[in-house]
Amino acid sequence: MKIIVAPQDNLLTSQELCVSSDISEAILYELVEHSIAIPIEGERVTEWQFTVSTVTLVKKAARIQHDLSLDWSAIALVLQLLDERDELIAENQMLKQHLSRFKHLE
């Protein structure tokens, strides 16, 4: 496991993100092109800055690509659907908690 110590502002350069995620710069460019990884600073590849949480997302995208051999646009859709599913699960749990409170009042 490679550990990269992020600067104090918790941002990673494109090179640090590639090393942390074990991907090439070419793959990172594809991820940015398909809005899977979004730099929060910088206009050029050499200036890009990413949040530390992007490492997890990039690793997930690379794992999906490796396991399913999907193209990057399909992976972007898969990641979006997984996020929506997670949101629905969280909302469902919250609604179940509210419902259980009402059942106790009866």
Contacts in CASP RR format, 6 or more apart in sequence:
PFRMAT RR
TARGET T0000
AUTHOR 0000-0000-0000
METHOD contacts of the structure
MODEL  1
MKIIVAPQDNLLTSQELCVSSDISEAILYELVEHSIAIPIEGERVTEWQF
TVSTVTLVKKAARIQHDLSLDWSAIALVLQLLDERDELIAENQMLKQHLS
RFKHLE
2 19 0 8 1.000
2 20 0 8 1.000
2 22 0 8 1.000
3 20 0 8 1.000
4 12 0 8 1.000
4 16 0 8 1.000
4 19 0 8 1.000
4 20 0 8 1.000
6 12 0 8 1.000
6 16 0 8 1.000
6 52 0 8 1.000
10 51 0 8 1.000
10 52 0 8 1.000
11 40 0 8 1.000
11 41 0 8 1.000
11 49 0 8 1.000
11 50 0 8 1.000
11 51 0 8 1.000
11 52 0 8 1.000
12 20 0 8 1.000
12 49 0 8 1.000
12 50 0 8 1.000
12 51 0 8 1.000
12 52 0 8 1.000
12 54 0 8 1.000
12 55 0 8 1.000
13 48 0 8 1.000
13 49 0 8 1.000
13 50 0 8 1.000
14 25 0 8 1.000
14 28 0 8 1.000
14 39 0 8 1.000
14 45 0 8 1.000
14 46 0 8 1.000
14 48 0 8 1.000
14 50 0 8 1.000
15 25 0 8 1.000
17 23 0 8 1.000
17 28 0 8 1.000
17 37 0 8 1.000
17 50 0 8 1.000
17 54 0 8 1.000
17 55 0 8 1.000
17 58 0 8 1.000
18 24 0 8 1.000
18 25 0 8 1.000
18 27 0 8 1.000
18 28 0 8 1.000
20 55 0 8 1.000
21 28 0 8 1.000
21 55 0 8 1.000
21 58 0 8 1.000
21 59 0 8 1.000
21 62 0 8 1.000
22 59 0 8 1.000
22 62 0 8 1.000
23 31 0 8 1.000
23 58 0 8 1.000
23 62 0 8 1.000
25 45 0 8 1.000
27 62 0 8 1.000
28 37 0 8 1.000
28 45 0 8 1.000
28 58 0 8 1.000
29 45 0 8 1.000
30 72 0 8 1.000
31 37 0 8 1.000
31 58 0 8 1.000
31 61 0 8 1.000
31 72 0 8 1.000
32 38 0 8 1.000
32 39 0 8 1.000
32 48 0 8 1.000
33 72 0 8 1.000
34 72 0 8 1.000
34 73 0 8 1.000
34 75 0 8 1.000
34 76 0 8 1.000
35 76 0 8 1.000
36 57 0 8 1.000
36 58 0 8 1.000
36 61 0 8 1.000
36 72 0 8 1.000
36 75 0 8 1.000
36 76 0 8 1.000
36 79 0 8 1.000
37 50 0 8 1.000
37 54 0 8 1.000
37 57 0 8 1.000
37 58 0 8 1.000
37 61 0 8 1.000
38 50 0 8 1.000
38 54 0 8 1.000
39 48 0 8 1.000
39 49 0 8 1.000
39 50 0 8 1.000
40 49 0 8 1.000
40 50 0 8 1.000
40 51 0 8 1.000
41 47 0 8 1.000
41 48 0 8 1.000
41 49 0 8 1.000
42 48 0 8 1.000
42 49 0 8 1.000
57 79 0 8 1.000
60 79 0 8 1.000
61 72 0 8 1.000
61 75 0 8 1.000
61 79 0 8 1.000
64 70 0 8 1.000
64 75 0 8 1.000
64 78 0 8 1.000
64 79 0 8 1.000
65 72 0 8 1.000
65 75 0 8 1.000
70 78 0 8 1.000
END
